[in-house]
Amino acid sequence: MTTTDEILADARARTPGQPYAGAVTPREAFELLQADPRVKLVDVRTNAERDWVGRPAIPETQHGAVQWTLYPGGAPNPDFATQLQNVATPDDVVLFLCRSGVRSRHAARTATELGYRNAFDILEGFEGDRDPEGHRKTVGGWCKAGLPWIGA
């Protein structure tokens, strides 16, 4: 079994009973992206979040941006399914990322309902949860894991 296969097997076992393929840690997501250029990361944060907070530093061919909710106001993105089809196919391994791991779970579930068999949530998100002082990027997530990112 390859490292990619091992990571995906662990991800599937980590979330039994969930309505999507599984969940990876930020570090596992990065390892998958490095190991296989066909793996896609779909960032479901708003355009404003990506512009103002930052985004993972990964090859453009592996990075997709499809808002789960729209800024301002937080209304659901009515074009989510169509936009997802523009950045990933149902046969791809698709890793969904948001700020702290909530919207990405919803996106992975919806993608699965749309026929994406390998839709995975990235646990902890890009910034992770807030610390006791209310700051992010210190408790968990892509940034806290020391993975490469671009932005503020």
N, C-alpha and C positions, 0 to 999 in steps of 0.2 A: 504494500500500500504506500502511495506517495504522501509527502507532507500535505499537499492540497487535500487528498482524500482523507487523511487523518483529521485535519482541521474541520472539514465539512462533516465528518462523522461525529466529532465531538460537538459541533454546533447543533446537529440534529438531535443528539442525545440530551443536550442541555435544556431543551425546551419541549419536553414531551407533551403532546396534547394541544400545542399551540396551532393556530390555523395558518401557519406558514412553515417554511422548511426548517428554520432554526435560528440561532443567535450566535454571533461571533463577538469576541472582545475587539477593541480597537486594534490591538497588536496583531491578532489573528487576521483581521480585515486587511491590514497593511501587508502581512506575509502572503495572503492570497493574491493581492494585487501585484506584488512583486513576482510571484511564482508563475502567474498565468495572465498574459496580456488580454485574454478574453473575458476576465472577471471585470464587472462594472460596479462602480460605486455611484449610487444615485442619492444625491444630497437633496432632501425634501424640505430643508429650511427655506425661508423666504429669500427672495433676491436681496432684500435689505440686510438680512443676517449674514449672508455670504459676503456682501460688499463691506459691511461695517465691522464684522467680527473676524472673518477669515474663512478659509476653506483648506481642505487637505491638499498638500502639494503632491499630486500624482499626475501621470500622463493624461493629457486632454482626451485621448482616445478611450480612457477608462473612467472618465468623470462625466457624470450627467447631472443636470440640475432640473428638478421637477418639483415645484412648490406643492406642498400638501395643503397649505392654507395660503391665502393671499394677504399681502401687506398693502395698505393698512387695513385694519378691521378684522383680520383673521377668518374671513369667509372661506369655506372649503373651495378648493380649486376645481371648477367644473370640468376642466380639460385634463385632469390628472392622467386618465387612461390613455388619451391620445398622445400626450407629451411623453409618457413613459414609453410608448411604442416607438417614439422618435429617437430614444437613447439606448434602448435595450430590447432584445428579443426574448420571447418566452423560453428559449433554450439556454440563455445566458445564466451564469451565476450572478445574481444581482444582490448587492449589499446596500441596504438602505441606512442613511445617516441623517440624524437631526441634531438638535442642541443637546438633549439629555436622554434620548432613547424612548420617548413616548410617541411622537409622530411617526418615527421610523417603524415601530411595531404595527401601527395602523396601515402604513404604506405597504409593508411586507404582506399583511393580511389581504389587502385589496389586490395587490399584484398577484397573489396566489389565486384569488377568485377570478382574476383575468386570464389565468392559464400559465403564469410564471411558476414553474415547478421548483425553481431554486432561488426563491426570494428569502433573504436573510436579514434580520435586524442586527444593527451594530449596537451592542450594549453600551450604555453610558453616553453615547452621542459624541458630538464634537467638543463641547465644553464641560459636560458632566453636570452633576448637581451642585447646588450652592453650598459653600462652606458656612460655618457658624456666623461669619461676618457678612454673608450674603454675596460673596464673590464666587465666580465660576472659574474653571480651568485649574482648580486646586484639589478637587475631590476625586474626579474620575474623568474619563473621556479621552478622545484623540489627543488633545493638547497635553493633558496631564501625563499621558503615556510617553511623551517625548517624541511623538511621530511628526514628520515634517508637515508644516502648514504655512500658508501664505496669508498675510493680512495684518489686521490691527493687533 
